[in-house]
Each structure stands twice: as C-alpha cells, then as structure tokens.
Amino acid sequence: MNRQSILLAAMSLSAMAATAQNKVGEFSIKPMIGINVSDITTNEEITYKTKYGFAEGLEAEYGVKPWVGISLGAIYSQQGAWYKASVLGEGVNEAGHPVVTMLAINGRLKADYINLPLMANVYLFKGLALKTGLQVGFNVHDKLSYSAYYAELLDFRNQDTFIIDYSNNGNSSFISTEGTVSDVSKTVDLGIPVGISYEYKNITLDARYYFGLTNMNDVEDSEVMHNRVLSITLGYKFKL
C-alpha cells in the first residue's frame, strides 16, 4: 500500500470518526432497559452458576470531541449467583463408630445495586463505540437463600476398601435445613466496566462486562467474592 492509499484511508477513518456521534458540547440523555447475566468469582471450592436479572436506568453523555463522549449513569441492577458446595470429612459419632461426614449446600445469592458508571465512549465508526471507565455500586438489598444437608454415614473399613451405610438406622444421622440471611454483601462495590455499543437512529444496543474489584462478602473470615456481570441493554438517546 503506497503513501497516498494510507493517507486516503486515514482521512476516511477520521471523517467517519468525526461524524460518529456527539457534537462537541452536546448533551444527550439515554433511558435504557435490559438483562443481566451475573456470576461470582471466589477463592474457595464453591461452584457458582450464572443468575439472570433485570437492569434499567438512565445515562447522560457529553461530547468532548467529535469521536469521544463522557457518560455518567444511574442503573438499577439485579445481580448475584446460584451456588453449590459440598464437603466430605471423617470423624467418630457419639457411639464411637467411625463415620464419613458430608455437608452439601445449595442456594442463591440475590444482590440488588444502584450502579453509577462513569465511562469514556470512543466512537470508531458512525454508531459504533467502545467504552470503559470506573463504576461504583451501592447495595440496596441482598438475600442469601440456602438449603443445607448434613449427614454422618457409618464407615465400615476393610483394608483398602470401605463401604458406607446410607441407611438411617439409628446409627447414622441426617440433618436438612433451609434459611435466608440478609445483609451479607458490602454496601459499596467498586469495579471496571468495559463494553461496546451501536446506535442507529437514536436507538442504542449496549453490551458491557463488569469486573468487580471489591471483596463483596461482608461475612468476617469468609471467602473472597467478586461480582462479574454481563449487561445487555436497549436504549433511546435524546439529544438536548
């Protein structure tokens, strides 16, 4: 590719970027609504599965350059995750018999946030933008719902093999319980959102992924937990 071709391509890209979205000094307001696919990362041997939620809010954007806008939003976001954990151990019951202990927990963590993302939007082509920034979230409600199953199972060992008696014959004990716990997440969550959006005739499709940096677990001496959220929203931009 010669210099003229390179220069022509650069000028074309610059022209497209210059007409990408915002005029310098222009304000716009964008109501938005969509879904969340949230998860949690942890340092413990707990299996977390994605949870679906709802997201809605409002973003305001200011045109700094023809190809750069700065936006600030306020978004209600349903987050959390389903989780599953199991622990096996060995011990001796009250009758002095060796037992294998088993603890299994299934549950759901529901955490609702008001998120305030401050983002830089870089318009590569007309309607297409990459974005990143910083987000602070305020936990307005959370609830941990769980069901737990604990069992002491008789352990009959024979050299290198053993048989576990699963029958509840009075020598084995089984405990099942359910419950809910509130206020298990920290009040403030700080993290980094990254995303991409496309606008056509003021209608904007936005996809962003949030990397939580704060350990959101508010239970002392417990696992480290970070929010992970994929948000897909549809909005309409009103230019002021």
For each residue, the residues with C-beta under 8 A, 3 or more apart:
1: 5 6 9
2: 5 6
3: 6 7
4: 7 8
5: 1 2 8 9
6: 1 2 3 9 10
7: 3 4 10 11
8: 4 5 11 12
9: 1 5 6 12 13
10: 6 7 13 14
11: 7 8 14 15
12: 8 9 15 16
13: 9 10 16 17
14: 10 11 17 18
15: 11 12 18 19
16: 12 13 19 20 125 126
17: 13 14 20 66 67 123 124 125
18: 14 15 66 67
19: 15 16 66 126
20: 16 17 66 67 123 124 125 126 127 128 129
21: 63 67 69 121 123 126 127 129 199
22: 26 28 61 62 63 64 65 66 68 69 123
23: 26 63 66
24: 63 64 65 66
25: 62 63
26: 22 23 62 63 239 240
27: 60 61 62 63 239 240
28: 22 60 61 237 238 239 240
29: 58 59 60 237 238 240
30: 58 59 60 61 204 235 236 237 238
31: 56 57 58 235 236
32: 55 56 57 58 59 75 204 206 233 234 235
33: 55 56 233 234 235
34: 55 56 206 231 232 233 234
35: 52 53 54 55 231 232 233
36: 52 53 54 55 77 78 79 229 230 231
37: 50 51 52 229 230 231 232
38: 50 51 52 53 78 79 80 81 227 228 229 230
39: 48 49 50 51 81 228 229
40: 48 80 81 83 109 216 225 226 227 228
41: 48 225 226 228
42: 46 48 223 224 225 226
43: 223 224
44: 85 223 224
45: 85
46: 42 83 84 85 223
47: 83 84 85
48: 39 40 41 42 81 82 83
49: 39 81 82 83 84
50: 37 38 39 81 82
51: 37 38 39 79 80 81 82 108 109 110
52: 35 36 37 38
53: 35 36 38 77 78 79 80
54: 35 36 76 78
55: 32 33 34 35 36 75 76 77 78 231 233
56: 31 32 33 34 75 76
57: 31 32 73 74 75 76 77 115
58: 29 30 31 32 73 74 75
59: 29 30 32 71 72 73 74 75 117 235
60: 27 28 29 30 71 72 73
61: 22 27 28 30 69 70 71 121 237
62: 22 25 26 27 69 70 71
63: 21 22 23 24 25 26 27 66 68 69
64: 22 24 68 69 70
65: 22 24 68
66: 17 18 19 20 22 23 24 63 123
67: 17 18 20 21 122 123 124
68: 22 63 64 65 120 121 122 123
69: 21 22 61 62 63 64 120 121 123 129
70: 61 62 64 118 119 120 121
71: 59 60 61 62 117 118 119 121 131
72: 59 60 116 117 118 119
73: 57 58 59 60 115 116 117 119
74: 57 58 59 114 115 116
75: 32 55 56 57 58 59 114 115 116 117 231
76: 54 55 56 57 112 113 114 115
77: 36 53 55 57 112 113 114 115 137 229 231
78: 36 38 53 54 55 110 111 112
79: 36 38 51 53 111 112 113 227 229
80: 38 40 51 53 108 109 110 111 142
81: 38 39 40 48 49 50 51 108 109
82: 48 49 50 51 107 108 109
83: 40 46 47 48 49 105 106 107 108 109
84: 46 47 49 104 105 106 107
85: 44 45 46 47 103 104 105
86: 102 103 104 105
87: 102 103
88: 100 101 102
89: 100 101 102 103
90: 98 99 100 101 155
91: 98 99 101 152
92: 96 97 98 99
93: 96 97 99 152 171 173
94:
95: 171
96: 92 93
97: 92 93 154 155 171
98: 90 91 92 154 155 157
99: 90 91 92 93 152 153 154 155 172
100: 88 89 90 152 153 155 164
101: 88 89 90 91 150 151 152 153
102: 86 87 88 89 149 150 151 153
103: 85 86 87 89 148 149 150
104: 84 85 86 148 149 150
105: 83 84 85 86 146 147 148 149
106: 83 84 146 147
107: 82 83 84 144 145 146 147
108: 51 80 81 82 83 144 145 146
109: 40 51 80 81 82 83 142 143 144 184 185
110: 51 78 80 141 142 143 144 145
111: 78 79 80 139 141 142 185 216 227
112: 76 77 78 79 139 140 141 142
113: 76 77 79 137 138 139 140 189
114: 74 75 76 77 137 138 140
115: 57 73 74 75 76 77 135 136 137 138 210
116: 72 73 74 75 135 136 137 138
117: 59 71 72 73 75 133 134 135 193
118: 70 71 72 133 134 135
119: 70 71 72 73 131 132 133 193 195
120: 68 69 70 131 132 133
121: 21 61 68 69 70 71 129 130 131 197
122: 67 68 129 130 131
123: 17 20 21 22 66 67 68 69 126 127 128 129
124: 17 20 67 128 129 130
125: 16 17 20 128
126: 16 19 20 21 123
127: 20 21 123 198 199 200
128: 20 123 124 125 196 197 198
129: 20 21 69 121 122 123 124 196 197 198 199
130: 121 122 124 195 196
131: 71 119 120 121 122 193 194 195 196 197 208
132: 119 120 192 193 194 195
133: 117 118 119 120 192 193
134: 117 118 190 191 192 193
135: 115 116 117 118 190 191 192 193 210
136: 115 116 188 189 190
137: 77 113 114 115 116 188 189 190 191 227
138: 113 114 115 116 187 188 189
139: 111 112 113 142 185 186 187 188 189 216
140: 112 113 114
141: 110 111 112
142: 80 109 110 111 112 139 182 183 184 185
143: 109 110 180 181 182
144: 107 108 109 110 180 181 182 184
145: 107 108 110 178 179 180
146: 105 106 107 108 178 179 180 181
147: 105 106 107 176 177 178
148: 103 104 105 175 176 177 178 179
149: 102 103 104 105 174 175 176
150: 101 102 103 104 174 175 176
151: 101 102 172 173 174 175
152: 91 93 99 100 101 172 173
153: 99 100 101 102 164 165 166 172
154: 97 98 99 164 165 171 172
155: 90 97 98 99 100 162 164
156: 162 163 164 165
157: 98 161 162
158: 161 162 163
159:
160:
161: 157 158
162: 155 156 157 158
163: 156 158
164: 100 153 154 155 156
165: 153 154 156 169 171 172
166: 153 172
167: 172
168: 172 173 174
169: 165 172
170:
171: 93 95 97 154 165
172: 99 151 152 153 154 165 166 167 168 169
173: 93 151 152 168
174: 149 150 151 168
175: 148 149 150 151
176: 147 148 149 150
177: 147 148
178: 145 146 147 148
179: 145 146 148
180: 143 144 145 146
181: 143 144 146 184
182: 142 143 144
183: 142 218
184: 109 142 144 181 217 218 219
185: 109 111 139 142 189 216 217 218
186: 139 189 214 215 216 217 218
187: 138 139
188: 136 137 138 139 214
189: 113 136 137 138 139 185 186 212 214 216 227
190: 134 135 136 137 212 213 214
191: 134 135 137 210 211 212 213 214 226 227
192: 132 133 134 135 210 211 213
193: 117 119 131 132 133 134 135 208 209 210 211
194: 131 132 208 209 211
195: 119 130 131 132 206 207 208 209 231
196: 128 129 130 131 206 207 208
197: 121 128 129 131 204 205 206 207
198: 127 128 129 204 205
199: 21 127 129 202 203 204 205 237
200: 127 203
201:
202: 199 236 237 238 239
203: 199 200 234 235 236 237
204: 30 32 197 198 199 234 235 236 237
205: 197 198 199 232 233 234
206: 32 34 195 196 197 231 232 233 234 235
207: 195 196 197 230 231 232
208: 131 193 194 195 196 230 231
209: 193 194 195 228 229 230 231
210: 115 135 191 192 193 227 228 229 230 231
211: 191 192 193 194 226 228
212: 189 190 191 216 226 227 228 229
213: 190 191 192 226
214: 186 188 189 190 191 226 227
215: 186 224 225 226
216: 40 111 139 185 186 189 212 225 226 227
217: 184 185 186 222 223 224 225
218: 183 184 185 186
219: 184 222
220:
221:
222: 217 219
223: 42 43 44 46 217
224: 42 43 44 215 217
225: 40 41 42 215 216 217
226: 40 41 42 191 211 212 213 214 215 216
227: 38 40 79 111 137 189 191 210 212 214 216
228: 38 39 40 41 209 210 211 212
229: 36 37 38 39 77 79 209 210 212
230: 36 37 38 207 208 209 210
231: 34 35 36 37 55 75 77 195 206 207 208 209 210
232: 34 35 37 205 206 207
233: 32 33 34 35 55 205 206
234: 32 33 34 203 204 205 206
235: 30 31 32 33 59 203 204 206
236: 30 31 202 203 204
237: 28 29 30 61 199 202 203 204
238: 28 29 30 202
239: 26 27 28 202
240: 26 27 28 29
